[in-house]
């Protein structure tokens, strides 16, 4: 394992100029295998921190430093319209994000310290869908799907709403009685379906829903996209991992992946790991998501996640030197 590394700010020219961090091992190899980290949904920066959260998760920063310690060059970048990257976050569609992956891939392949034939894409949450769409059309050496394999955005939203209704309708005392009396679950579901129908009908990039601007193009394109149609075209080796305490992604969907993907699949559900890939022993609560993530912010990446990624990379990245960790 590399004990030192260097990091540099880089600019990636796509449709808009993206800003990122390239982390390089401190060794003396001419060219290293490389990994591109693709973020999940929302206004997420290169380090894995979400705009509007007062605490920092630093999930991608820690991932980058860990994978670099294994002998990889790693690129993380601010999403289009987020942090230092140009463009408009609200006007950006799903396929725009896939195009940005292409720009980052070309940047890495053209870098003098990167072996273009040993490039692996790692996606987190929505990033799993994005790298599946990209690698179905552009062969890469490997794909890592963290907290988001197989499940579409629409399926994830439906499942999350059901979890929300279960929590709300199960509340005790006068509050629970009132929520059940008002049939709040039915009202929220009807409202959600109306929003989805409006998004499907509009051709605008940005729509105003109940006085709030929404990235309509992004959601509309996701609603039209079925990752199961692309997975058979992903012929490279795939590693898929989701935590048992992840309520934003469904760990039970991982078992479907070997029957769908075109490449060799390794999958694992890690006990007591949450969506930000940290250790979590609390009960799952979708109504307390921000508080739960705040509690895990200072924690490191789940050790079993790091162990699984390291072993898979050793097997599939054709490392010149054996990885130890």
Long-range contacts (C-beta under 8 A, 24 or more apart in sequence): 1-69, 1-70, 1-323, 1-324, 1-325, 2-26, 2-27, 2-68, 2-69, 2-70, 2-71, 3-69, 5-65, 5-68, 5-69, 10-75, 10-107, 12-77, 12-100, 12-103, 12-104, 12-107, 13-103, 13-107, 14-80, 14-99, 14-100, 14-102, 14-103, 14-104, 15-80, 15-87, 15-96, 15-99, 15-100, 15-103, 16-80, 16-81, 16-85, 16-86, 16-87, 17-85, 17-86, 18-77, 18-78, 18-80, 18-85, 18-86, 18-100, 18-103, 18-104, 19-46, 19-77, 19-78, 19-83, 19-84, 19-85, 20-46, 20-75, 20-76, 20-77, 20-78, 20-104, 21-46, 21-64, 21-75, 21-76, 21-77, 22-73, 22-74, 22-75, 22-111, 23-64, 23-65, 23-68, 23-73, 23-74, 23-75, 23-76, 24-68, 24-73, 24-113, 25-68, 25-69, 25-71, 25-72, 25-73, 27-71, 29-71, 29-320, 30-113, 31-112, 31-113, 31-114, 31-115, 32-71, 32-72, 32-73, 32-113, 32-114, 32-115, 32-118, 33-71, 33-72, 33-73, 33-114, 33-115, 33-118, 33-119, 33-120, 33-141, 33-317, 33-318, 33-319, 34-72, 34-73, 34-74, 34-75, 34-108, 34-111, 34-114, 34-115, 34-118, 34-119, 34-120, 35-67, 35-72, 35-73, 35-74, 35-75, 35-119, 35-120, 35-121, 35-122, 35-144, 36-74, 36-75, 36-101, 36-104, 36-105, 36-108, 36-119, 36-120, 36-121, 36-122, 37-63, 37-64, 37-74, 37-75, 37-76, 37-122, 37-124, 37-127, 38-101, 38-121, 38-122, 38-123, 38-124, 38-127, 38-130, 38-131, 39-79, 39-124, 39-125, 39-126, 39-127, 40-124, 40-125, 40-126, 40-127, 40-147, 40-148, 41-125, 41-126, 41-153, 43-79, 43-81, 43-82, 43-89, 44-79, 44-82, 45-78, 45-79, 45-82, 45-83, 46-76, 46-77, 46-78, 46-83, 47-76, 48-76, 48-124, 48-276, 51-82, 51-83, 53-290, 53-293, 53-294, 55-293, 55-294, 55-297, 56-297, 57-276, 57-278, 57-293, 57-296, 57-297, 58-297, 59-124, 59-276, 59-277, 59-278, 59-301, 60-124, 62-300, 62-301, 63-122, 63-277, 63-301, 66-301, 66-306, 66-309, 67-122, 67-309, 67-313, 69-325, 70-310, 70-313, 70-314, 70-319, 70-323, 70-325, 71-319, 71-321, 71-323, 72-120, 72-313, 72-317, 73-108, 73-111, 73-113, 73-114, 75-104, 75-107, 75-108, 77-104, 89-215, 90-205, 90-206, 90-213, 90-214, 90-215, 91-205, 91-206, 91-215, 91-217, 92-215, 92-217, 92-218, 93-205, 93-215, 93-217, 93-218, 93-220, 93-221, 94-129, 94-130, 94-133, 94-217, 94-218, 94-221, 94-222, 94-225, 95-133, 95-221, 96-217, 97-130, 97-218, 98-130, 98-133, 98-134, 101-130, 101-131, 101-134, 102-134, 102-138, 105-134, 105-138, 105-140, 117-141, 118-317, 118-318, 120-144, 120-313, 120-316, 120-317, 122-146, 123-148, 124-148, 124-277, 125-248, 125-249, 125-275, 126-153, 128-240, 129-153, 129-222, 129-225, 129-227, 132-227, 132-230, 132-231, 132-234, 133-225, 133-227, 133-230, 135-234, 135-236, 136-230, 136-231, 136-233, 136-234, 137-233, 139-235, 139-236, 140-236, 141-236, 141-237, 141-316, 141-317, 141-318, 142-236, 142-237, 142-238, 142-239, 142-316, 142-317, 143-234, 143-236, 143-237, 143-238, 143-239, 143-263, 144-238, 144-239, 144-240, 144-241, 144-309, 144-312, 145-238, 145-239, 145-240, 145-241, 145-257, 146-240, 146-241, 146-242, 146-277, 146-305, 147-241, 147-242, 147-243, 147-246, 147-248, 147-249, 147-275, 147-277, 148-242, 148-249, 149-240, 149-242, 149-249, 149-253, 149-254, 149-257, 149-267, 150-227, 150-228, 150-231, 150-253, 150-254, 150-256, 150-257, 150-260, 151-227, 151-249, 151-250, 151-253, 152-222, 152-225, 152-226, 152-227, 153-219, 153-222, 153-223, 153-225, 154-196, 154-222, 154-223, 155-250, 156-248, 156-249, 156-250, 157-192, 159-250, 160-247, 160-248, 160-286, 161-188, 161-189, 161-192, 163-247, 163-284, 163-286, 164-188, 164-286, 164-287, 165-189, 167-285, 167-286, 167-287, 168-287, 196-223, 199-223, 228-260, 231-257, 231-260, 231-261, 231-262, 232-260, 232-261, 232-262, 233-262, 234-261, 234-262, 234-263, 235-262, 235-263, 236-263, 237-263, 237-264, 237-265, 237-266, 237-312, 237-316, 238-263, 238-264, 238-265, 238-266, 239-266, 239-267, 239-308, 239-309, 239-312, 239-316, 240-265, 240-266, 240-267, 240-268, 241-267, 241-268, 241-269, 241-270, 241-305, 241-308, 241-309, 242-269, 242-270, 242-273, 243-269, 243-270, 243-271, 243-272, 243-273, 243-274, 243-275, 243-277, 243-280, 243-302, 244-269, 244-270, 244-271, 244-272, 244-273, 245-272, 245-273, 245-274, 245-280, 245-281, 245-282, 245-284, 246-273, 246-274, 246-275, 247-275, 247-284, 247-286, 247-289, 248-275, 248-289, 249-275, 266-312, 268-308, 270-302, 270-304, 270-305, 270-308, 271-304, 272-302, 273-302, 273-304, 273-305, 277-301, 277-302, 277-305, 278-302, 279-303
